[in-house]
Amino acid sequence: MKKILNATTLFLVLIASSIVSTSCTNLSPEKTFEIAALNSNLLSRFGSKEINEKLQSEAQVYDENQKKMVPSSYYDAFKYDITNLETRFQTIKDIAEDDDNKELLQASKDLFSYAIAKQKEGYLPIAKLKDEKASPEQIQKAISDFDASTQSEIDAKFAKLMNAAKAYVEKHNINAKIGV
């Protein structure tokens, strides 16, 4: 009897696991849109606007032990924000790609991978300049150079994602307004 009970329990656990696993990978169109397109709002201030705002505020990171934000270097604060973007990017990469969502997911992945790479290449050195007390002129020049080298590409990637999102929303009758 105990053997049958153990086998039945194992069988039920396997079924429950497969249902949970299947439901996590087969997202509704609304949830797919939310993750792939709405997360791009985190990148809407990309470049000088975001950098200047962050450099004007106190540098902070989340301390897991204290369960609160604590003062840090600007470099660590920017790195913390990039890590959070990477976490969001992973949720996009975790969505199972199919013919229906392929264009949306690829545009989102393209935008996120570009933005994260450029933030590592540009934001972190600018944060280091601030930490090292570089002159405001040096910092502003670095920010201007960053914008000059990235703005047209990031704008094109945003436009591509918004076009894909608009088509996806229309196809699935999702109640959302896309500003293209």
Order of alpha helices (4+ residues) and beta strands (2+ residues): alpha-alpha-alpha-beta-beta-alpha-alpha-alpha-alpha
